[in-house]
Amino acid sequence: LERMLDDRFPFPVEVINASVGGWSPFQYAQYYDHYGIAFDHQIVLVGFFVGNDSYSQTTSVHEDRTAIAGRRVSQQAALSPLASARVFLHENSHLARYLENRRTPRDFNRTRDHCEDFSKAFLQVQRRRFSNHLRKERQRDSPANSVRQIERIQNRAEEKSIPVLVALLPDENQVNRSLQRRLVTPRGLANYDFEMPQKELVARFDPLGIHTTDLLPRFQEDNRCLYMNDTHWNADGHRLAAEILFEQLAPWVAERCPTDPTPMLP
């Protein structure tokens, strides 16, 4: 995305990647409130992954999970004597780290030979997220809290008249028909709307004046394999996302940045 914007404009454009794996919308808002607002920036782009972010109910740091030896656990579990012992051994024993790594599942291969090459671990993750797209009443809590967290970012950015764009990032179970067939019977697929939860999110963001761009239609139209076996995009997926975001952001950059080639702060 940065290269595309740099090629388009006669002045340098910097894209600051502030993403952290495993964060929720609450943490996005916390980070921006405490640190992100300090950047000399003209635009805020929020990458909102519908697979994890849509129904997150976290509203406090005390509710969020932490990590023990590289594995995410609840904060209550992290306080147990066993967890303390594992941390001590992990930090002080080569043998303990070796044994810990031996326990890690080996079938979670990231790369694929083809789009139907799913690992057991990957299918297990996607099976849990499939209910995001049910046509009937939500099996999870509504997205109200996640929308509220993005509104916090919007309100903070408005203090400096900075626009916010929320990019709705699709889950592979919305895009890959082979994956859909592996997880649900043909008759069962009728119960799902694979344009959810984007529809619900846009309906909530629009009244708040929060701009959104939905990547799902372009991803559904693309016949390439765009994802790896760890639920993230491969190189083609990243490139397609960058192209979509470039089309959306280029007019904003042109409007907010000078037209002369004099170097400017990012």
Buried (B, 14 or more C-beta within 10 A) or exposed (E): BBEBBBEEBEBBBEBEEBEEEEBBBBBBBBBBEEEBBEBEBBBBBBBBBBBBBBBBBBBEEEEBBBEBBEEEBEEEBBEEEEBEEBBEBBEEEEEBBEEBEEEEEEEBBEEBEEBEEBBEBBEEBBEEBBBBBBEEEBEEEBBEBBBBBBBBBBEBBEEEEBBBBBBBBBBBBBBBEEBBEBBBEEEEBEEBBBBBBBEBBBEBBEEEEBBBBBBBEBBBEEEEBBBBBBBBBBEEBEBBBBEBBBEBBBEBBEEEBEEEEEEEEB
